[in-house]
Amino acid sequence: MSFFTNLFGAANNGLVNGPQARLAVQNGAILLDVRTPMEHEAGAIPGSKNIAVQELVARIGELDPTKSYVVYCRSGGRSAAATALLRQHGFQNVADLGGVGNW
């Protein structure tokens, strides 16, 4: 059973809302901002790690597949793509917050 299934049950389908994301981070999940570095510098959720979705494949070695991740972007499109990409690379505990405003 995955980290997120344990935390929220099977019905979340990998999507989390703000309170769920905050709870996951409090329980050790890593917050991953997949916006550009410029967007991240302009305003990010404190404590988030920034790897732009365009760089994710090249930088995937910076991430630990045994850890849990909550992924976000500006509006949800890039976070959905990044979540799928991480899962394709064997990351099992990945949740999609969608846009930063959902925090």
C-alpha positions, 0 to 999 in steps of 0.5 A, a space after each residue: 500500500 502506498 504512502 498516499 493510499 495509507 494517508 487518504 485511502 484508495 479514492 484519491 487517484 493521485 490527486 490531492 487538495 491543499 489540506 491533504 497536500 499539507 498533511 502529506 508534507 507534514 508526514 514527510 512528503 517532498 513538495 516538488 515545484 515543476 515550474 520554471 526557476 523564474 516562476 519559482 523565484 517569483 513566489 513558491 511554497 516554502 520548502 519546495 524543491 524546484 525542477 522544471 518539468 522540461 528538465 525532469 527527465 535529465 534531473 530525475 537522479 536528484 530525486 529518490 524514488 523511495 520518497 513521497 512527492 507532492 507535485 505542483 505547478 501554476 495551473 495543473 497541466 505541468 504537474 499532471 505531466 510531471 506526476 505521470 512522468 515520475 510514475 513512468 520512472 518507477 516513483 510510486 508515491 507521487 500526488 498531484 496538487 495541481 496549481 500552486 493556488 490549491 495549496 
